[in-house]
Amino acid sequence: MRKGMKFEEFVTENAEVELGKLLLSLAEGCKVISHMVNNAGLLDVLGANDTTNVQGEEVQKLDDLTNKILMDYLKASETCAGYVSEENEHQVTLNANGIFTVAADPLDGSSNIEVAAPIGTIFAVNERLSPKGVEVEDRDFLQKGTVTKAAGYFIYGSSTILVMSIGYGVIGFTLNTADNEFYLSHLNITIPAKGKTYSINQGNVEKFDDGLKNFLTHCATIDKETSRPYSLRYIGSMIGDIHRNLLKGGIFIYPANKGETKGKLRLLYECIPMSYITEQAGGEATDGNQRILELQPTGYHERSAIFIGSKNMVQTAMGFLHAMVKQ
């Protein structure tokens, strides 16, 4: 691998042929999405389309369009057997003879669309378990993150960047606007073990358990030896916060509310792929009790709490949470 190599060259040299076809199709689709995001104010794609998704959330026009784009391009790959996303209630068979499935959040952080804050596309690829030649089944998607074949995200911000892993480390490709091609720009992304940033919606603090409240107090307490207080940075899109923390160090938290066991973020197409990337980069990800990648998904839109980021920060947070449980 060398900096500046084309994405197509990378997948040809490093991924098995069928997986490479899928990843190339995914990248082509996200080029289209990137163009739409960058020109959203001129393309009549802003605002809601007067429908709700399976979670009861108002669907933005761009949410719906990106979902359709991903399905079209993944179907064209011929190797993607099936697809599930935040916008689809059930799985969709794209190619009965395909060997992979994709779970995706087509446009993470869609509430940020109209204010030009970072948003993105999250994906995870699994090898199907059902036989080729038939429609995909639940078991093809509901697999633990420990068997994920590839995962990553496209972030649409000041530049469009693909961050991904196919099982050995994390790398990043930047979309060159001159020729509309992805080029390797980030080699061997490694999250710092210690960070100075915490990302959480602190406006919900009264909904949090006491252990998490104590950790937030720890983050805000002055202590020169540990470079505290840490900086609170919260963009409002999981992808934006985790991308920053992946490069600079930090922790992203979306907890379950007090008295609850599940958080808000979806396990299959948000928590698992972002945890896969973070672990490949040397970080940690947990729901507060168990490693995210070891959780067994039971439904397409199942939710989970998540604590994810720099290893030392996640472990410190768990120390505060578990200390309160023992009392």
N, C-alpha and C positions, 0 to 999 in steps of 0.2 A: 504494500500500500504506500502511496505517496500523496502528499498534499497536491490538490489540483486535478486529480484523476476524476474522470466522469463517473457518475453513478452507474451507468450501464456497464462500464468497464469493471467497476468494483463487483457488481453482482455476477458478472460473467466469470470472474476469477475466483470468487469466494463463496458463492451460494450454489446449491444444487440447481439444476436446470429449471425444474418446475417451480421451485420457490422463487428463483430469479425472475421468471415470467410474471409471477404475481406481484412481486415488489416493483417491477418496472411499470406495470399497469397502474398500480397504486400511486406511484410517483407522477405518472402522466395525468391522472385524475386530479391530484392535488395541485398540479400546475394550473389547471383550469380554476380550481377553487381559489388559489392564491390571487389570480387575476381578478376574480369576482370580488374578493374581499378588498383588494386594493382600489377597486373602482366602484365599490358598493353604492356610493352616493350618486353615481351617474347611471346606474343600471336598473333602477327601480326594484332593488332587491332588499331594501330596508323595511323594517316593520314586521308585524305579524300577518299570518295568512288566515286568521280566523278559525284555526283548528287547534286541538290539543293532542299531545302525544299520549302514550300508554301510561305515563306517570301523572297525567293530568296537567302538564305544563303547557303554556301557550307556545305554539310552534312559530318560530320566526321564518320568514320567507327563505332566508339564506340557509337555515337549518334543513328545510325540505329540499332545496336545490342541491346542497352538498351531499345529502344522503342519496339522491338519485344519481348524481355524478359518480359517486363511489361504486354504486351497484353496476352502473353501465360499464365502467372501466374494469372492474373486477370480473364481470361476466366476459368481457373481451379477452381477458387473460387466458381463458379456457382451462386454467388449472385451479381456479377458485371454485370449490364445490358449493359453498354456501356462505351466507352473510347474515349477521344480526347486528342491530344498532339501537341506539337510544330512540330513534324515530320509528322503528318497526316493532310491532307487538310480538311477532313470531319470527322464526327463522325463515330465510328465503333461499331456495335452491337456485343457484346460478348456472352450474354446469354439473350434471349428474355424474360425469366421468372425472370430475376434478378431484384432487387429493387433499386440498387444504380448505379450512374455513377461516373466515375473518370476523372478528368482533370489533366494532368501531363506535367511537363517539365522533360523528362526522364534523361537528363544530363545537368544540368545548369552549365555554365562556361566551355563549351567544348573547348574553346580556351586555357584553362589551362591544358588540358590533357597531352600534351607532356612535360610540365615543372613541373609536379608533384605538382601543387598548388591545394588547396581545390576545389572540384567540388561536385555536388550532384544531387539528385532526389527530385523534389518538387511535391506534390500532394494535391488535394482537392476532397472530397467526397460529393456528393449531393444525395438526395433521388429523384428518377425519378418521373416525373409528368404524363407521359403517362401510359396507362394501361399495365399490364403485358401480355406477350404472343405475343407482336408485336415488330417491330424494334424501337430502340430509336429515339427520335425526338430532334429538336433543343432546344425546351423548357426544356428538361431534363437537359441540360447543362447550358443554358444561364440564370442562376439564380444569384441573388444578394448574396454577401458573408454573409449577415445577416442570411441566412438559411442554411449555410454550416453545414454538419453533422460532419465532421472531416477533419483535414488538418495537414500537417506536411512536413518534409523533412528528407532525409537521406544525411548526409554529409560524403564524403569520403576524409579523411585527415590523420592526424597522427593516428587517429583511426576512425572507422566507427560508427557514432552516429545517431540514429533515434530520432528526436525531434517532438513531436506531441501533439495534443489536440483533445479530443472528446467532448469539450464544457464546461469543468470545469477545467481550469488551463492548464499548460504546463508541460510536463515531458519528460525526455530523457532516452533512452536505448542505451547502448554501446555493440557492437558486440564483444564477447569473441572469439578470434582466436583459443583458445584451443579446444572448442567444437562447434564453429560456431552457438552460440545462443546469442540472445539479452537479456541483463539483465538491470533492472532498475538502473540507475546510477545518474540521476539528478531528484530530487524531487522538485516539486513546483518552477519551473523556473520563476523568476520575474525580469524583466528588470529594472535596476536602473532608477529612475525618472530623474536624472541628469547624463549626460555622459561627457566624456572628449575626445571623438573621433568623427570625421566626415569623412564619406566615400563618395567620389565623384570623377569622372574623371575630375580633375581640368585642364587638358590639353584642355578641351572644354570651358574654362571660357569665351572666347569672343563670344560664342554662347548663353550665358545665359542672362536672363533679369537682369536689374539693381538691383532689389530687392534681387535676389539671390547673385549677386556679392557683395552687401553690407553685406549679411549674412556671406559670406566666409571671407570678411575682418574682420568682428566681430570675427569669429572663430580664426583668425590668429593674433589678436591684444593682446598685453600683458596686463593682468589685474589680479593681484594676488587675488583679492576678489572673482572672479569667476573662478579661476584656469585656466585662459587663458594665452597663446594660447592653443587651443586644438590640439590634434595630428591628422594629416591627415593619414588615413590608407585606402588603396584602393587595394583590391586583384584582381578585375577584374571578379569576379563571385559574383552575388547577394547573393547566399547562404553562401559564405564564410564570406562576410562582415556582413551580418545580424546575422549570428550565433555568431560571436565575439561580436557584439553590444548587442545582446540579453543577453549574459552572463555578460558583463562588462559595458554596457551603451554606447550610442552613437547614431548617426543618419546616415542613408544611404539615399542618394539622387540620383535619376536619373530623371532629369527634362525634360520638353519639351524645345526645343530650342526657342530662341527669335522669337516671331511672330507666333509660333505654339501652338496648344492646346494639342497635344498628345506627349507622350514620346516614348521610345523605347521598354520598357518591356511589356510583354503581360499580360493583365488584368486577364484573366480566370485562367491561370495555373502558373502564377508567382506572380502577385501583390495580388490577393485575398487570396491565401493560406498563403503567408508570412504575410499579414496584419492580417489575422485571428489569426495566432500564436502570433504575436506581441501584439494584443489587449488582447488576453487571458493571456498574461504575464504582462499586465498592461501598455503597451506602446500605441502609436498612429500611424496611417497611413492615409495619405491624398494624393490626387493628386494635392494639392495646393489650391483647392477650396472646395472639398467635401471629406468626409470620403470614403476611398476606398471600404469598405464593403457595402456602400449604392449605389455604382455605378451600373447601370443596363447594363450588357454586351449585346452587339448587334451582336457580331460575335465571332467566335472561336479564331481568332487571333488578335482581337482588342488590340491596344496598349494604355498605360497610363503612365503619369508621376507619380512619387511616392516620397514621403517624409515619412520616416518610422523609428521608433526607440523610444528612451527615450522621455517621454511625454514633459518634459520641453524644450528639444532641438527642437522638432517638432514645439511646440507652438512659440518658439522664431523665428524660421525660417519663420513661417507664418506671424509673426509680421512684419518682414522685407519685405516680399513679398507684403502684403496688404498695408503697408505704402506707397509703390511706386505706387500702383494702385490708392490710394486716391489723389495723387498729380495731 
